[in-house]
Amino acid sequence: MKLRPMIVALSAALMLAACSGKPPAPRAAQDAHAKRVATPWDGMKKDEQRAKDVQKVVDEQAAEQRKQIEADSQ
């Protein structure tokens, strides 16, 4: 009995057995479920967004005040 044909046959059988009929899950779906990693800049980004929101509110209030002043002066 020769050893080489047995090894080749066994390797081929293992390769075929390793392949399943089920396709692998897409990587994008796996990445979507992965938890986001926090970075040192997250706090700064939050502060920047908060400052932008405050500035927007201040600008809106200033515009309303200007309208009231113009309405009163007429």
C-alpha positions as CSV (number, residue, x, y, z in Angstrom):
1,M,0.0,0.0,0.0
2,K,1.4,3.3,-1.1
3,L,1.2,6.3,1.3
4,R,1.2,9.1,-1.3
5,P,-2.1,8.2,-3.0
6,M,-3.8,7.8,0.4
7,I,-2.6,11.3,1.5
8,V,-3.8,12.8,-1.7
9,A,-7.2,11.1,-1.4
10,L,-7.5,12.1,2.3
11,S,-6.6,15.7,1.5
12,A,-9.1,15.9,-1.3
13,A,-11.8,14.4,1.0
14,L,-11.0,16.9,3.7
15,M,-11.1,19.8,1.3
16,L,-14.5,18.8,0.0
17,A,-15.8,18.2,3.5
18,A,-14.7,21.7,4.6
19,C,-16.8,23.4,1.9
20,S,-20.4,23.9,3.0
21,G,-23.4,24.7,0.8
22,K,-24.1,27.9,2.9
23,P,-22.6,31.1,1.5
24,P,-20.6,33.3,3.9
25,A,-22.4,36.3,5.5
26,P,-21.6,39.6,3.9
27,R,-18.9,41.6,5.7
28,A,-21.0,44.8,5.7
29,A,-23.7,43.1,7.8
30,Q,-21.1,41.9,10.3
31,D,-19.6,45.4,10.5
32,A,-23.0,47.0,11.1
33,H,-23.5,45.0,14.2
34,A,-20.0,45.7,15.5
35,K,-19.9,48.2,18.3
36,R,-18.4,51.6,17.5
37,V,-15.0,52.2,19.2
38,A,-14.7,55.4,21.2
39,T,-12.0,57.9,20.2
40,P,-10.3,60.7,22.2
41,W,-12.0,63.2,19.8
42,D,-15.6,62.1,20.6
43,G,-15.9,64.5,23.5
44,M,-14.6,67.4,21.4
45,K,-17.0,66.6,18.6
46,K,-19.9,66.6,21.2
47,D,-18.8,69.9,22.5
48,E,-18.5,71.3,19.0
49,Q,-22.0,70.2,18.1
50,R,-23.4,71.6,21.3
51,A,-21.8,74.9,20.6
52,K,-23.2,74.9,17.1
53,D,-26.7,74.2,18.5
54,V,-26.4,77.0,21.0
55,Q,-25.2,79.4,18.3
56,K,-28.2,78.4,16.2
57,V,-30.6,79.2,19.1
58,V,-28.9,82.5,19.7
59,D,-29.1,83.5,16.0
60,E,-32.8,82.6,16.0
61,Q,-33.5,84.6,19.1
62,A,-31.6,87.6,17.7
63,A,-33.6,87.4,14.4
64,E,-36.8,87.4,16.4
65,Q,-35.7,90.3,18.5
66,R,-34.7,92.3,15.3
67,K,-38.2,91.6,13.9
68,Q,-39.8,92.9,17.1
69,I,-37.7,96.0,17.1
70,E,-38.5,96.7,13.4
71,A,-42.2,96.1,14.1
72,D,-42.2,98.5,17.1
73,S,-40.3,101.2,15.3
74,Q,-42.8,101.4,12.4
